[in-house]
Amino acid sequence: MFPKKVEIQALVKYYDTNKDGSISYDEFMSGLKDDLSERRRNMVLKAFALLDKSGDGVVTASDVLHIYDVSKNPDFLERRLTKEQIVQNFLNQFDGSRGNNDGKIS
C-alpha cells in the first residue's frame, strides 16, 4: 500500500484531536472506541496498513521502531528503558488486561 500524502494528512487530521501535529496513543485509542462506520473502518485499516510495514497482517516492534518517536519519553530520557522496550510496552497496551502481551497487534 502506498498512501498518498493527502491520505496521511487526513488520518492525522482525524486522530490528532489536540492539533499538535502528532497522534498520541490516547488520541489513537479514542478514535477507535466508537462503533466504526464503513468510512471509519476504512481509516483504521489504512492506519493499520501504515504501521504494518511487513504487510503480514501483524504489527510488531520491528514495524514501528522507525516511526515511534521515544525521544521525549521520560523513561527513555532517564535511561530506565530502551527504545525497543518502550515500543514493546506500547504494543502490549493494545492487549488490555486480558491480553497475552506478545507485543503484536493483529
C-alpha positions in Angstrom: 0.0 0.0 0.0 1.3 3.4 -1.0 -0.8 6.0 0.7 -0.8 9.5 -0.8 0.3 12.5 1.2 -3.3 13.7 1.3 -4.5 10.4 2.8 -1.9 10.5 5.5 -2.8 14.1 6.2 -6.5 13.1 6.5 -5.6 10.4 9.0 -3.5 12.7 11.1 -6.2 15.4 11.0 -8.8 12.9 12.1 -6.9 11.4 15.0 -4.9 14.5 16.1 -7.7 15.9 18.3 -5.4 18.4 20.2 -3.9 19.6 16.9 -0.3 19.3 18.0 0.8 17.7 14.7 1.2 14.2 16.1 -1.1 11.3 17.1 -0.7 10.3 20.7 -1.6 6.8 22.0 -4.7 8.3 23.7 -5.8 10.1 20.6 -5.4 6.9 18.5 -7.3 4.8 21.1 -10.1 7.4 21.4 -10.5 7.4 17.6 -11.1 3.6 17.7 -13.5 3.4 20.6 -16.8 4.3 18.9 -18.7 1.9 16.6 -17.0 2.0 13.3 -18.9 3.2 10.3 -17.6 1.9 6.9 -15.7 5.2 6.5 -14.1 4.9 9.9 -13.3 1.2 9.4 -11.5 2.1 6.2 -9.5 4.7 8.0 -8.5 2.2 10.7 -7.5 -0.3 8.0 -5.4 2.4 6.3 -3.7 3.3 9.7 -3.0 -0.3 10.4 -1.5 -0.8 7.0 0.8 2.2 7.5 2.0 0.6 10.7 2.3 -3.0 9.3 5.4 -2.3 7.2 6.0 -6.0 6.5 2.4 -6.5 5.3 1.9 -9.7 7.2 -1.3 -8.6 9.0 0.5 -8.2 12.3 2.1 -5.0 13.7 5.3 -5.8 15.6 8.0 -3.8 17.3 10.2 -4.0 14.1 7.3 -2.5 12.1 7.0 0.6 14.4 10.6 1.1 15.6 11.3 3.5 12.8 8.2 5.7 13.3 7.6 5.6 17.0 9.4 8.6 18.5 10.5 7.9 22.0 12.9 10.9 22.3 10.7 12.8 24.8 9.6 9.7 26.8 10.7 10.2 30.4 11.8 6.6 30.7 14.0 7.0 27.7 15.4 10.4 28.7 16.3 9.0 32.2 17.7 5.8 30.6 15.3 3.5 32.5 14.1 1.9 29.3 15.5 1.4 25.8 13.7 2.5 22.7 12.9 -1.2 22.0 11.4 -1.7 25.5 9.2 1.4 25.1 7.9 0.3 21.8 7.2 -3.2 23.2 5.3 -1.6 26.1 3.3 0.5 23.6 2.3 -2.6 21.6 1.4 -4.5 24.8 -1.1 -1.8 25.7 -3.3 -2.9 22.9 -3.8 -6.3 24.6 -5.6 -4.9 27.6 -5.9 -6.6 30.9 -6.7 -10.0 29.4 -4.1 -9.9 26.7 -1.1 -12.1 26.2 1.4 -9.1 25.9 3.1 -10.7 23.0 4.0 -7.3 21.5 1.8 -7.9 18.4 -1.3 -6.2 17.1 -3.4 -8.1 14.6 
